[in-house]
Amino acid sequence: MRPLKLKIQALGPYLQPVEIDFSSFERHGLFLITGPTGAGKSTIFDALTFALYGETSLEEKRDRDLRNLKASNRIATLAELEFLLRGRRYRVRRVLTEARHDLRKEAALWEEECLLAHRITEVNRKIKELLGFSAKEFRRVLLIPQGKFREILLARGEERESLLKTIFQTERFLEIEEYFKKLEQTTRERISELRAAYESLLKAEGFSELSELLQEIHRLKEKEARFRERLSEIEERLRRKEARLEEALKLAEKFRKLEKTRKRLDELEHQRPIVETLKSRLLKAEAAEKIFPLYEALIRIEKGLLEDQKRQAEIHKSLQDLERISAETLHRYEQESARKEEMEKLKKEALLLKEKLPLLAKLETLQKELKQLEDRSSTLRRRLESFLQKENLLEKELEKVQRAQEEAFRAGDEASSIFERLQVRKRMLEKLRESQRLKAELSRISVERQRLLSEIQAQKKELSALRQRLAIFQELRWKHTAWELARKLEPGVPCPVCGSREHPYPASPPEALMAEDPESLEAKINEKEKALQARIAKLEGLKERARTLLEELERFGKDISSEEDPEKLAREQAELERLYQEKRRQAETLGKLTQRAEKIRNELNSLKTRKEELQREKEDLTLRMEALKSQIATLRNEVPEKQDSPTILRHIQELTSTCERWESHLRGLEKRLSELSARKEGLRQLLKEIARRQEEVLEEKKDLEARFEIALREAGFEDRKAFLAARLEDGKKAEYQRRVQTFEEEFQILKHQFQELETKLRAKSPPAVDEMKARCEELRKQEQVLREELARLHERKETLAARKNEIERLAEELRETEKRYRLVARLSAFLSGQNEKRLSFHRFVLSALLERILFRASEKLRSMSGGRYTLLRETEVLDRRRAAGLDLLIFDAWHGKTRPVATLSGGESFLAALALALSVSEVVQEFSGGRPLECLFIDEGFGNLDPEALETALSVLGRLKAGGRLVGLISHVRELRDRIPAILEVIPGKEGSSIQIRI
C-alpha cells in the first residue's frame, strides 16, 4: 500500500481543509515531517489510520478526541485517503458529524471511480481484505514510535516477553500451553471420577471386588436353570389337565344347552295364542290400507272448503277496513287543500327577507372587525404594561449579575492561591504516609525475623537429635550383624554362614533395634533439612527487604520532619480542598455571569424597540375603530332591529320548509287515495273467484263420499270409526310382522336343535367340572410362584450383568485415561518449561521470532557501526529460577567479547534500537501475510547521534528508500532539515495548523 493523497478537515489541530500530496515525495523517497511540539505531526498518522480503519493511532483515543475543539456543529470531521495497491487506485473517505448527543459516522470506499462499499462495516471488511492486516497490525508496521522499541533492546527477559507478545499477538501459543494444563487437570479429575464411579458401583451391589460380583452372577445362572426345569414340568402337567378340562366343559355346555332349549320351547308354546292374534290384526290392517287413498282425498277436500270459508271472512273484514281508511284519507285531503292561500303568503314573506340579507351580512362583518380591533387594542395595552414590568426586573437583575461578576473575579484569585498550598500539603502527606507504611512493614519484618530465628534454632536442635538417633541405630545394627542374617533365614534353605538347613537357635534382636525404623528416620531428617533451608532462604529475603526499606526511609527522612502529624495534615488538606472547590465553583460562574449580563442587555434593547412599535400600532388601531363605528351606524338604519343574519336565515328556512312539507303531504294523500281504490277492486274480484271454486269442490265431495261408503262395506267395516281403528302405523305394522316371523323361525330352529342334542347325549352323563377346575387352579398357582421367583432371579442376574459391563467399561476407560494422562502430563510439563532449557512453548516461539529479528537487525547494526556490533540472544541458562531464552547480548568485534546491551552508550543504543525497530517492522509485516507496505513513518530520537552516526543511520534509511519504500521521519533535529531535501512542515496557527511542502 502506497499513500498518494490525504485530505483532512476539523481533525485534531487541523481546522481548515488540508491536503497532503505524498506523490510529490516519490522522487526522493525519504522525507522529513517537522514542526513545533503540538503542531500536529503525529496527527497525520492519526488521519491515515482513521481514514483506513475508523480508529486512531493510539488505542486509548476516542472518536470524539479527533474533533477539532473550535469546529462548529456544521463543520464535519473529514479524513480522505487516496492510495495505490497492486497497480490500482483506491479512495477511502470517513466523516464524523455532530448529532444531538453523539457523533454520526459515515464511510465509503471507491476503486478507481467505482463505489465498492458505503456502510461502515462493509468498508472495514473490504479494507481488511485489501491490506491484509487489522488496525492494530497496521499501527505496528507503519509507525516506529520513539522509545517503544528501545524498551525491547534494554528490557529484561520477562519485560521483553510481554512486549513481543503484544507486538506479534502470540497469545494463541499461550493458549496452547494453557490448553494442555487444563487438559492435564481435566484428565486427572476424570481419573478420580472413574475410580469413584468404579468403587461406587461395586458398593451399590454390596461387593468389594469384581470377582465376588462374577461369582454371584454364576450362582444366579445355576439357580435360574433349576427353576426353569421345574417350571417346564409343571407347565406340561397343567397343559394335560387343561385339555381334559376343556373337553369336560364342552360336554357340560351341551347338557346345559339341551336344558335351555327345552325350556325355551315350552315358553314358545305358551306364546302361540298371542301370535295368532297378531296375524289377524295384520290382515285387517292390509284391508284398511287398500281403501285409505279414498279417505285421504275426502279429507283434503273438506280441509280445502274450510280454508276457503276462512279466507272469505278475512277478505270481507279487509274490505270494511279499506272503506274506513279511504273515508279518513279523503277528509284529510280536503282539509289540506283549504290551506293553499296561507302557503302563498308564507312564500312572499320568505322572498322579502332574502332581499335584506346582503345588508345584514355587511353589518355583521363590520361589527366583527370592530370587535377584533377592540380586542387587539386591549392586548396591546396589556403587553405594554408587561414590557414595562419586565424592563424593571431586567435592570435589577443586571445590577445583581454585575456584583456577582466582581465576586467571581476575587474567588478566582483566591482559588489559585489555595491550590498552590493544597499541592504542597498533598506532597507532604503522601511522603509521610509512605514513611509510616515503610516503618510498619519494617516492624513486621523484624517480628517475622525473630520468629524465623526461633524456628530455625528449634529445627536445628530437632535435626541434631534425629541425626544422633540415626547414628546410634546404625552402630547397633553393625554390632548385631548376626540378627540381620538370622532375619533372612528360611526353613529348609541353607544358612549362608554354616550351610545348615535347620536353624534351631536364630539370633534375637535387641529392643533398641526393634523400636526404631531407619527409613522413617532418614525421611524425617530430609524433610527437616528442606524445611530448615526454606526458612533460612526466607530469612535472607527478609534481611534484603529490610535493607531496602531502611534506604527508602533515609531518603524520605530528608524531605519531611518526624514531628509532622499525618492526621493534622489530612485535616488541613481536606479543609484546603473544600475551600479550593468552593472558590473554583464560584470562579467558574464568571463565564456564565458574563454571558447572562450580555443577554440581559440585549433583552433590554429588544424590549425598548418592541415597546415603540406597539405604541405606533395602538395609534393606528384607534383611527381604524372610529371609521368602522361610523359605517355601522349608517347600516343599522336600513336593516330590521334586533335581528341578525343567522336568525333571518333560520326564519327563511322555516318558511320554505313549511311550504315544501305542505305540498309533499298533499301529493302523498292523492297517491294514498288512488292505492286504496285499487286494493278494494282487487279484493272484490278475489271473492268472486273463491265462490266459483267452492261450487266445483262440493260436487267432487259428494262423488267421493259415495265411493268411500261402497269400499267400507266391501272390506267388512261397519263405519268410518271401525276403518280407522283397523289401520296400523308403519312402525307398529313392521314390528307385528317381525314378531310373527321371529316366532316361527325360532320355534323351528329350537325344535331341530333339541332333537339333535337329545340324540347325541342319550348314552352320556354330566361331568365333574368343578373338581377338575380346582386341580388346574392349584397347578396355575404353583406355576405363578415359580415364574415370579424366576423373574426375580433373572432381573437380579441382568442387573448384576449390566453392573459388570459398566464396571468393566469403567476399568477399561480408567486404564486408557491413565495412559493418556501420563502422556498429557509429560507434554504439559515440557510445554510449560520443565525441560533442560527452562524454555516454555510460548518462549520458544518468541525466541524463534527474536532470532529472525536479531538476524536482520545485526545486518543493519553492523552496517551502521562499521562492522563492530552484532546482536545476539542469550541461550545459556544462568539462573534456574528464571525462564530463559529472551535475554539480549551485544558482540563487540573490536574486543572480541560479548557483553550486555545495557553497556552501550546513548548513541550506540539508538543505533541498536533503530536497527531492532526496523527489523521488528519487517518481521511483523512478514507475519501479517506478506502484504507489501510501501511506506514507513519513524518517530525516533535522532538528537542523541553524533554527525557520523547520524549519517550512517540516514544511509540505512536511504537503503529502505532505494527498496521502493516511502519513508517519513518525524523529528525536531535541525541537522536533518539540511540533510533531507524533501520536507513536510506543520505550521501551527490560531485558525488551525497548516501544511507546507518544500522539495
Summary of the structure (lengths in Angstrom):
residues: 999
radius of gyration: 63.1
end to end distance: 23.1
largest distance: 176.6
contacts: 2790
relative contact order: 0.13
helix: 73%
strand: 9%
